[in-house]
């Protein structure tokens, strides 16, 4: 078996310059092309510390000259210093090497070890294939190889496999060591705010008193507000900054105060370290993510059941483990989904996220047909593409029902609520006042520190003294701003409540309905109260009935059942539609007119569909038309007598408009009567009257008011007339 020819590339550079080493594999066609020396170290630390290895790699350029390449034909590619060889897509130097090979510019590629070129078999064999196609050679400290030769290709393949196995072996060894340290609860990648790592490796609370107080404020305010968004706005409104220990840079480990942000608060509330628990594997890196090209794309948060290590009571705690679990459940409920209500919005609907369809069990969505008229709808038939079996309802009635029941449940606790409100207000003011005093104390300490530094410097050294004086002035300016903000806080929120404020709080707590309906109470406040007392509200809505059944599931497991009437679109959706129509027919047959029928229905408890009002005359006409009891005038000719006309028929005979003829009847220029039920106009006119009306029409002109009395006075009507 033919093996690769070896070359003493480890010899001193002086011996290389004195003699030329030859190899049967190196031909003139190779010498006419470039010799590329590829230099790479796996990490920046290796670049700084492994200087001898780096020097040996750069010495390969001299070895290329010994093999026969001229100085100007030797290129050193060292752009990948500090880059891992596990991937090739992020190594610009390696990509440049492949480009030169595919352009047929390379005669030989030199590396101290083949593992420097690629640690992945995919990338390694790709390079071998390209070199074999374009006739490029490979060389390391052991010899020169021809990728087109089967024996050399076999040897190069073994080298690449051994290099990849070596990488996996080292990685497995490091992963096992990291996991072993994590199982002891000692594996840390920096501490979150509120904690520090001591020199002996133990974890302790931040030594700064204000930093610890701010962390406690964050958790207490989240218990009160319940949402990360509301928590951030409350902290910003009260100018409470978060304590951040810098992890790098010239001010490493120093405390810096930063404005709260949603991502920071989200990570803070989800981190189990604040409950005293050590956790490892909460956000592992997905192996597929390194090929996505986006930063942190593969780092997804895992559920608690998927964490690799969880050790409770391992570290100092700001909150208890039960309180941490309660916060996680509250954060989960804030995400609106199929089984979670989500955070309350600013809309007019009070039960958004709480109302559940009793037919399919889905949470009902809110639709606004107008700005202040929300409707609850069930979209189960749209999501599952089947016939609609679930129906919605208007929000007014169900919101009023739940609000009334909520106020009733709060009445026995009025005194307790007033005392709790007073206690919360006083506690909040004391907490904010303490934070302001600590900020002021910190600003004054910075002034003293800047002054001591300024006085300690030699006055003759003006370059340093000027810089320290500038820092002193900056500290004074900062302290003045903090003092002004603190004075403004004391003016707006004094530490002690006045007697008038106490009386106002007690009065509002004792009159909960007035507080509920007060203009200053927003829908968001009402929704927060409902979510504290109610778990969900289940409604049974039928398409053929206005009666709705509602079940309120209260916190603690109690259920209350209620029934109410909702407005529907049509009469056909009324549960008592048929009895209603039967009663209307009975009243009509009894000779009642439309107004009398409407009054009787209202007294008997019947209600129209769309509004909670009462029946009126037009509604009765509409219902009678639907049953065919009234309608077209021509279907009631039995109501006309001799020489009597329907209004439309006489206007057609006279060739005039109905409106003008109706106006004449109101003026008394033609005899007219109305039917008792329908209210239709019936006009009397014999042949002489028809002739008179035609003459009157001929004399009628716009703007002419002087009609003769003989034209405007109707003929006397006979006392009796037989009906047809």
Secondary structure as UniProt FT lines:
FT   TURN            9..10
FT   HELIX           13..18
FT   TURN            24..25
FT   HELIX           28..31
FT   STRAND          34..38
FT   HELIX           44..49
FT   HELIX           51..58
FT   HELIX           60..66
FT   TURN            67..68
FT   HELIX           71..73
FT   STRAND          74..77
FT   TURN            79..82
FT   TURN            85..86
FT   TURN            89..90
FT   HELIX           92..102
FT   TURN            103..104
FT   STRAND          106..110
FT   HELIX           114..116
FT   HELIX           121..134
FT   STRAND          137..140
FT   TURN            141..142
FT   STRAND          143..146
FT   TURN            147..148
FT   HELIX           150..183
FT   TURN            184..185
FT   TURN            193..194
FT   STRAND          195..197
FT   TURN            199..200
FT   STRAND          203..205
FT   HELIX           209..225
FT   HELIX           228..237
FT   TURN            238..239
FT   STRAND          242..245
FT   TURN            250..253
FT   STRAND          255..258
FT   HELIX           262..270
FT   HELIX           272..275
FT   STRAND          278..280
FT   HELIX           287..291
FT   TURN            295..298
FT   HELIX           304..306
FT   STRAND          309..311
FT   TURN            312..313
FT   HELIX           321..333
FT   TURN            352..354
FT   STRAND          355..357
FT   TURN            358..360
FT   STRAND          365..370
FT   TURN            371..372
FT   STRAND          373..377
FT   HELIX           380..384
FT   STRAND          393..394
FT   HELIX           395..411
FT   TURN            412..413
FT   HELIX           414..456
FT   TURN            459..460
FT   HELIX           462..492
FT   HELIX           499..510
FT   HELIX           512..516
FT   TURN            519..520
FT   HELIX           523..533
FT   STRAND          534..540
FT   TURN            543..544
FT   STRAND          547..554
FT   TURN            555..556
FT   STRAND          559..565
FT   HELIX           571..573
FT   TURN            575..576
FT   HELIX           577..589
FT   TURN            590..591
FT   HELIX           594..603
FT   TURN            604..605
FT   HELIX           617..626
FT   TURN            627..628
FT   HELIX           633..639
FT   TURN            642..643
FT   STRAND          644..646
FT   HELIX           647..654
FT   HELIX           658..667
FT   STRAND          671..674
FT   TURN            676..678
FT   STRAND          681..684
FT   HELIX           687..699
FT   TURN            702..703
FT   HELIX           709..712
//
